[in-house]
Amino acid sequence: MPEEAGSRGLAAADRYYEDYGSRVRELKKQGKQIIGYLCALTPVEIIAAAGLVPFRIKGDVNEPITKADTEMETIVCPLVRSWFDMSLKGKYEFLDGIVIPHACDSISTTYNVWKNTLNLPYSHLINMPHSTDGPSLKFYKALLNTFRTSLSKFTGKEISDQSLNQAISLYNQNRAKVRELYELRKASPPLISGAEVAKLLIASVSMPVEEATLLIDSVIKEVKQRGGVLAAKPARIMVVGAEVDDVTFIDLIEDSGAWVVADDLCPGAREFFDDADVTADPIEGIAERYLRKIKCGRTFREKKGDYDDYLEERFGHIGRFIKDFKVDGVVLYIYKYCDPYGFDVPAMKSYIESVGAPVLYLEDEYSMSTIGRLRTRIQAFLEVLGSK
């Protein structure tokens, strides 16, 4: 493992964020096989247990989407199109394969485009169900075992229960470190900025999990040593949305005069706050985590009780973050054409306001071209918060 990942944490995170993929390029030269994946719903434990290195594909808000639009419909989520665009332009030339879960229509229905265009040695679609009931969980376990068998054939080596449980433990240790990191955001002012956290977490999904855990731990130690060096700001903001894999939006909020102290994002709290249980059948613990524990807008949860009970079941975790992190206002940051989160906005906004937090809803196109418009609306929202 490079020394940099275990020391000078913030500087190392910044480097891995700016030169995204640099660590796996080094590992590729050492003979490791790299498997790219989309979305937090990819069961990375199975990939790691196969002796492969999971690598999260990301986009670039500074890069105009050009090549992807020759292969994908322009009504596909702009984030997915940016991921694909960067892949076509050779950003991820080191990949040996790609894994795509049935997260949303923009991701799952473009699988064949990814597979046939990139033509990598390995590709797999995990047709994850949208319901969380018993039959869905049983079906999902079967899909994960099929994925396990597929990876075994690719590597020529069986994936044992022992290796799966070891991978589960490593990822649970990683998630525990992220939860420890988030505790530093509860102080007033927070001990670490939202932009620093975002860079660190984005960088962490571009390297092996053991190295990511050491990197996060080194940042925690560094931040504790520097003490309360961040200036006081009048508002504490929580950002809620799908995936934010670029720090620009978080920077925009903090440059406008607020701290981003909490989130329900990927990479972020949604992805790192729930562990996979170590069970006799490791696939069962993995299936339970990804299908039932991750609170994603793409997953259907059957209504139980009255409407308020339903909202609490869907969004109660957001309410707890608002309380625990003393959030003054919430920004709903939704990408254009993101149906799962777009359809959730009315109910989510209603719930958040019911627990006493003002809400700003923004729809964006994953592009630097929208920054001016976003800045104006964020500044206006912060002025409203300041007047209360």
Order of alpha helices (4+ residues) and beta strands (2+ residues): alpha-alpha-beta-alpha-beta-alpha-beta-alpha-alpha-beta-alpha-alpha-alpha-alpha-beta-alpha-beta-alpha-alpha-alpha-beta-alpha-beta-alpha
